[in-house]
Structure formats: structure tokens, C-alpha cells
Amino acid sequence: MSKERGQSTIEYILLLAVIMLMVSVVFRSPLFADLLGEDSSFFKILKDRMEYSYRYTHAGVEEDSGLENITTPVNHDSYSKDSRSRFAGDLAAYGELP
């Protein structure tokens, strides 16, 4: 009975070592680095979509669309599109009746 006293502790230590080894192997793999590492394809796609949705105020998937010229309201989808604007404005000049 006294020989089996620390067996569960040793088993948990070995199990923890095996899990740490497996995690280390996965994190250092080239596949993981390409998918979620620095300069990964996943985060590039995420960055492109966030830039597009921020700039055009709707979801988009066009790559590198943030480089377009949107300095005028006509070119900016979120400001004006098809003679409509998302901003509220007066129908007539101040002091005049519409």
C-alpha cells in the first residue's frame, strides 16, 4: 500500500508534461504559424474586411479596397449613393418654406 501512495501525483505530472509537449509542437508548427502566427493569412483577411467595412459602412470582401480615392462625397458609398445620403439635411434653405 505504501508503494502506491504517490502514483496519482506522478501520473498527473506525466499527463501535464505530455499535454505541454503537444501544445509546444502545435504552436511551433509551420501550419499553425501560417494560419494564426505573425503576418498570417487569417489576420490579413480579417484586416482587409475590417478596413473595408469601416470605410464603406457595409460588409465587403474586396481585397485592398482601402486604397481607392474617396475624398469626395460622390465616391464615398457611406456618404452618398444614387443621389441618396445617410445624413439628414434640410429640404429648403434656413428661413424658407419647403
N, C-alpha and C positions, 0 to 999 in steps of 0.2 A: 504494500500500500504506500509506503514512503517513497518508493521509486517513481510512482506516477504523480507525485504531488505537483510538480512544475510543468507537466506535459501540456496543459492547455495554454499556459503562458508562452511556451516555446512555439506551439502551433500558431498562436496569434502573431507572434513576431515573424515567423516564416511566411505566413499569409500576407502580412503587411509588406515584407520585403519583395514578394512576388508581385504584388499589386504595384509597388513603386517601380519595379523593373519594367513592367508592362507599360505603365504611363510614360516612363522615360523613353522607351523605344518608340511609342506612338508620337510623342511630341518632337522627337528628333528626326522623324521620317521625312523624306522629301515630299511625299504626297500631302502630309499634314501642312508642311511649310508652304506648299503651293496653294493649298486651299485656304488656310487661315493664318499663315505667317505674315511677316512684314512684306509689303508690296504684293499681296496675294490677289488672285483673280476675283475672289469673293468680295473683298473690300473695294476693289476698283469698280466693280459693277454697282455695289451699294453707293459709292461716292457719286458715280455718274447719275444714278437715278435720283439721289437727294439733290444734286445740283440742278437737274432738270426740273424737278417738282418745285424747288424753291424759286427758280427763275420764271417758270411759266405757270405756276399755281395749279398744275394738274399733273397726274402721274404720267411719266413718259419713259421711254426706253431708248431714245436716240442717243447714240454714243457721241461724246464730245459736242453736244448741242450747246453747251455753255459758252462756246466761242463765237456765237452769232452776234451780230450788231443789233442791239435793242435800245439804242439811245433815243429813238423817237417813239411816241406812243403808238404809231401805226404798226411798228414792228414788234410790239410787245403784246403777247396774247392776253396777259392778265390785265392790261390797261384798256385795250380797245380791240374788238374783233367784230367784223361785219357791221360796222357803224354802231356797235353797242359797247357800253363801258360798264364795268362792275362798280364804278364810283357814282354816287348820287350827285346830281347837279341841278341848277335852276333851268326851267324851261324858257324863262324870259329874263332880261336884264333887271337888276335891282330897281324897284320903284315902278316897273311897268307890269301891266296885267298880261297874263298869257293868252 
